[in-house]
Amino acid sequence: MLTTLDKAELRAEVRRLWAEEGVEPSRMRIDSPCTRLTEAQTTYRLSRFVPDLSD
Protein backbone atom coordinates (compact mmCIF):
# COMPACT_ATOMS: atom_id res chain seq x y z
CA MET A 1 0.00 0.00 0.00
CA LEU A 2 1.17 3.50 -0.80
CA THR A 3 -0.08 6.74 0.73
CA THR A 4 1.10 9.96 -0.88
CA LEU A 5 0.22 13.58 -1.54
CA ASP A 6 2.01 13.45 -4.90
CA LYS A 7 -0.13 12.43 -7.88
CA ALA A 8 2.98 11.77 -10.00
CA GLU A 9 4.31 9.36 -7.36
CA LEU A 10 0.96 7.57 -7.36
CA ARG A 11 1.03 7.17 -11.16
CA ALA A 12 4.63 5.96 -11.05
CA GLU A 13 3.76 3.30 -8.48
CA VAL A 14 0.79 2.09 -10.55
CA ARG A 15 3.06 1.80 -13.59
CA ARG A 16 5.74 0.01 -11.56
CA LEU A 17 3.30 -2.54 -10.14
CA TRP A 18 1.97 -3.24 -13.61
CA ALA A 19 5.39 -3.48 -15.29
CA GLU A 20 7.42 -5.24 -12.61
CA GLU A 21 4.85 -7.36 -10.79
CA GLY A 22 2.22 -7.84 -13.48
CA VAL A 23 -0.57 -6.36 -11.36
CA GLU A 24 -3.38 -5.28 -13.68
CA PRO A 25 -4.76 -1.79 -12.97
CA SER A 26 -8.20 -3.38 -12.51
CA ARG A 27 -6.75 -5.17 -9.45
CA MET A 28 -5.69 -1.86 -7.88
CA ARG A 29 -7.72 0.54 -5.82
CA ILE A 30 -7.07 4.26 -5.44
CA ASP A 31 -8.81 6.03 -2.58
CA SER A 32 -8.87 9.73 -1.98
CA PRO A 33 -10.28 10.21 1.51
CA CYS A 34 -12.50 13.24 1.98
CA THR A 35 -10.64 16.28 3.17
CA ARG A 36 -11.89 19.40 4.83
CA LEU A 37 -12.05 22.53 2.78
CA THR A 38 -9.27 24.05 4.89
CA GLU A 39 -6.82 21.35 3.80
CA ALA A 40 -4.91 22.32 0.68
CA GLN A 41 -3.71 18.90 -0.49
CA THR A 42 -5.43 15.65 -1.31
CA THR A 43 -4.06 12.38 -0.01
CA TYR A 44 -4.08 9.38 -2.34
CA ARG A 45 -4.01 5.80 -1.06
CA LEU A 46 -3.12 2.97 -3.44
CA SER A 47 -3.84 -0.62 -2.52
CA ARG A 48 -4.26 -3.80 -4.48
CA PHE A 49 -6.69 -6.66 -4.29
CA VAL A 50 -5.18 -9.94 -3.18
CA PRO A 51 -7.09 -13.13 -3.93
CA ASP A 52 -8.06 -15.42 -1.07
CA LEU A 53 -6.11 -18.60 -1.76
CA SER A 54 -7.33 -20.43 1.33
CA ASP A 55 -9.87 -22.53 -0.64
Secondary structure, 3 states (H helix, E strand, C coil): CEEECCHHHHHHHHHHHHHHHCCCHHHEEEECCCCCCCCCCCCEEEEECCCCCCC
